[in-house]
Amino acid sequence: MRWLMLFGLLFFPFTVQAHPVPFSYLDLDLQEQQIEGTLTVHLIDIGHELEMDEVAILLDQGVLSSQYSQIGSVLDGMISIGAGELPAPEWQSAEPLPGDDAIRLRFTIPAPSPGALEVDANLFPRDPLHQTFVNVYEDGDLRQQWLFDRGSDPQTYFTGTSAGVLAVMGTFVPSGIHHIMIGPDHVLFIIGLILLGGSWRRLAIIVTSFTIGHSVTLSLAALDIVMIPAGIIEPLIALSIVVVGADNLLRGDGRDLRAGLAFAFGLIHGFGFAYVLREFGLPDASLAWSLFSFNLGVEIGQLAIVAVVAGLMLLLRRRSEKAARHTATIGSLAVMAAGAYWFVDRVFFAGVG
């Protein structure tokens, strides 16, 4: 019973909610006499700060315009550009982004950039999972990228420099780990694949199949070669979770199809990963390293999940094979239930609330 409770503590928190990913995006364009910036924030985040009950009304341009000055005041306290050496941002305009449930704000800082530009973007610190992705442009080229969270220190961009390979990996590897860990639909899919156990070699093949699948479509989507709307992909991701759970319950001692399912549905999950990665603004000079690093981060996160869940199931089997089978059955039912819930929510209630 204690093993079942421990498994439940690890497992069931993931079933609460999948998405939206708590991200904001800040672009800074360093020009000769001023800095131009755009800040994209999710409706839920800014609505919470404004204490609004119905955040979707911000997608109406008239309502957004009426709240514009208040939004600017809220955001002024969350970003710091220039560490006091530059004037405060002058907010110019705001536009709704209905397809992303977000708003984009534009601002200028009427002063040339100093040789060393310090940036701190501690947006929406009430959310411990929230991250802010920052792109710094100079002379029309993407020069630097940072990923801020609640505990991040300020970062400094030195005018005329660019990020090297290690800096790119330092940004995208943690981002890949973070995204897989906060994506409960991706996590439950992986858990569903390994609930029935198997040798470590077999589990490695299954996880590698998933990695190959999502790497293919992630790369294609990030390069804008193939892109399928989120309204199609998100329900399919939910459906993949249902299928994996059902396969666990129905196959019994028959043929193990998990590697094939992992690859096939990995192709779908890759598009889901790409929605976040494409927003980052991938640097042309280090595009291959960006994709590799993000995928590496996802793989590290996956292996951590496999190690924990497979390790617990292995310990449970050593104590009681019957208890392990019951846990796998209950877990598979929970996986199916979560997937079914997300499927219905994403098909029939997308954009509601």
N, C-alpha and C positions, 0 to 999 in steps of 0.2 A: 504493500500500500504506500509506503514512504517513497518508493521509486516512482509510482504512478503520480504522486503529488509533485515530486521534483520535476518529472517530465512535463506535467501540466503547467507548472510555473514558468518553464522555459518556452512552452509551446503556445499556450492560449493567448498571451498578450498580443501575439502577431495577428490575431483574428479580428481585432477591433476595427481597424481602418486601414485602407490602402490608398495612399496618395490623398491630397496633393503633396508633392515633394516640397518641403519647406525651404525654398530657395528665393533669393533676390539677386538681381544682376545689375552691376554698376559699371558703366563704360565711361572712361575719361579720355578725351581727345585733346592732347596738348598742342595748342596752336601758338603762333608767334606772339600775339598780344592777349590771349585769353585761354581759358580752359573750358571746353564744352563738355557737358556730361549728360548721360541719360541713366535713369534709375527705374528698373522694372520691379514692381512688388506685387505679391498676390493679394487678391481682395480680402481673403481671410485675415492676413497679417495686418493690413492697414485698417480694416474694419474693426478688428479687436482693439487697436490703439485708439480709435475714435469712439469706441463703446457703442457700435452700431449693431442693432439686432438683425437687420437685413442688409448684408453687404452687397448683394447683387445689384442694388440700386445705383451703386457707383459706376456701373457700366453705362448708365445714362449720362450723356455728356453734360446735360444741364445740371444734374445733381452733382456730378464730379466737379464742375466749375464752381458750384456754390461751396464745396468743401475744400477747394484748392488751397486757400491760405492756411487753413487748419492742418491740412496734410503736410504742407511745407514746414510748418512750425514743429510738427511731430518729428519729421525726418531730420531737421537741422540738428537735433540733439543726438542723432544716431550715427552720423557720418562726420568725419573730420578730414579735411583735405588741406594739407600745407601746415598742419600743427600750429595754427595761429599766425603764420607768416603771410597768409593770403586772406582776402576778403571772404566773407561768408557766401555760399552759393546764392545766386539770384534765380529763383524758380521762374521759368518762362511759360511753361504750358504743361498740360496733362491730357492724356488721351486714353480712353478705355481700350482694352484688348479682349473682346468677348471670347475669342477662341481659346484664350489661355486663362480666363478668369483672373485677369491682372490689369494693372494700369501702368502706363509708362510716363514718367515725368522727365522734362528736360530742364536743364539749368546751365548757367554760365558763371564762371568766376572771372571777373574783369581784371585780370592781371597775368603777366607772363609767368610760366612755371619756373620755380627756382631750380638750381642745379640738382638739388636733392629734394624730391617731392615725397613727403610722408603722408600716408593714407591709413585711416582707421575706419573700418566699416562694421560697426557692432550693431547691426540692424536687428530689431525685434528680440532683444535679449530675454524676454519672458519665455521664449520657446527654446529649450536646450538643444533641439535638433536643427534649428535654423542656421543656414549658411548663406553667405553672400559671396558671389563670384565677381571678381573685379578684373576688367580688361583695361590696360593702359595703351593708348595709341599715340604715336608720334610720327610726324611726316607721312601720315596715312597708313602706317604699318603698325600691326600689333606687336608691341615690344615686351609687355610684361603681363603676367596673370597671377592672381592670388586667390586663395580661398579662405575667407574669414568665418569663424564661428564665435560663440560667446566668450571663449577663453583666449582668442587670438591676440597677439601683440600687433601694434602698428607695423606697417611695412614701408620701405623706402624705395622709390624708383629714382635712379640716377639718370638724368637726361642724356640721351644719346646712346644708351646701352640697350641690350636685349637679353632675354632670358636664355640661358644655356640648357643643355639636355637635363642636367641634374635638377635645375629649377622647374622644368616642365614635369619631370617625374615626381618631384616633390609636391606639385600641385595635383596632378591627375591620379596618382596611385592612391592617396588618401581619399580623393573624391570617389573613386571606384569602390573602395571599401565602405565608405559612408553610404553610398547609394544602395548597395546590396543589403546593408544592415537595416536601413530605414524603409526598405521596400518590402512590406510583409507579404505581398503576393509572390514576389520572387523567392523569399525565404521559405514560404509554405510549399512552393513547388519543389524546392530542393529537399525539404524535409520529407515530403510525400515520396520522393524518389528513393530515399534511403531507409524508410521505416521498416521495410522487410529485411534489411540487413544484407549480408553476403560477405564474401572475403574483402579485405582491403583492396585487393587488385580489382575485384568486380566493382566496388564503389568508385574507385579511381576512374575506371572506364566510363561509368555512368556520368560522373561529374565532368570529365573531359569532353564527353559527347555534348553535354549542355554548353560547355565553354566554346567548343568549335561552332556550334549552331548560332549562339548569340553573337560571336565575334564576326561572323560573316555578315549578318544583317546590320549589326551595329556599325561596321565599317561602311557598308553600302549607304546606309541612311546618313551617317555623319558626313559623307562625301557628296550628299545630295544626288546620288545615282538612283536610289530607290527610296521612296518615302510613302508610307501608308498612314492615313489619318489616325489620330489617337482614338477617335470614336469607333474605329474598327478593331484596332490592336488591343485596347484595354479590355473589352469584353472577351476577346480570344485568350488573353492571358488568364483571365478568371476561369474560362472554360478549360484551359489546360490543367488547372489545379483540380477541377472536378474529375477530369479524365484520369489523372495520376492516382487520385484517391480511389476511384472506382476500379482501376486496374489492380491495385493492391488487394481489393476485396474479392475480385472475380477470378484472378488467375490461379489462386491456390498453389499447387505444386507444379503447375504447367510451365510453359516456356516463358523465360524472363525477357520481357520486351522493354525494360526500362531504359536501356541505352538508346534504343531507337526513338522512344518517346522523348527522351532528354534532348536528342539532336533536333527532332522535328519541332518540338515546342520551343527549343532554344532559339530557333529562327524567329519565332514570334516575340519572345522576350527581348531579343536584341533590339527590336524597334522601340520597345519600352525604355531600354537604357539610352537609346539614341536621343529621345526627346530631351533629356537633361543635357547630354553631351553637346548637342547642336546649339544649345543656348549659350554655351561658353564662348563661342567665337574662336574656332580652332586656328592656331597660327600656321600659316602656309609653310613657314620655314621649318617647323618641327611637327608637322601633321602626323607623320608616322609614329613619332615618339609619343605624341598625345594619345593616339588611339591605343598604342601598345601599353602605355602606362595606365590608362583607365581600365583596360581589360585585365591587366595584371592586378590592379586593385580589386576588381570584381572577383577574380579567381582567388585571391587571398581571403576575401570575405567568405566565399563559398567553402573553401577548405576549412575555415574556422568553424562554420556551421556544421559541416560534415563531421569534423573531429569531435565536437561536443555531442551531437545527437547520436552518431554511430557509436561513440564511446559509451554513452549511457545505455544504449540498447544492448551493447555487448555485455556490459556488467550485469544488466538485468537478465539476459539469457543465461549467464553463468549461475545466477541464483535460482531462476525459475523459468524454464522454457514456456510454460503455460502462461505465466504473467507477461512474458515478452510478446507472445502471440496476441493476448488480450490488449496490450498497450498498442501494438501495431494496428489492430482492428479499430480501437477507439480513436487513435490518431488519424487513421485514414478516413473515418467518418467525419471527424472534425475538419480535416482538409477539404473534403467534399462540401461540407456545409458552408465553410468560409468562401470557397470558390463559387458556389451557387449564389450565395448572398451578394458577392461582388458582381457576378454576372448580371443578376437582376437589377442591381443598383446602377450598373454602367449602361445597361441597355434601356431601361425604362425611366430612370431617375437622373440621368446625366445632366448636369447643369442646374439641378434643383437645389435650392438652399443657399 
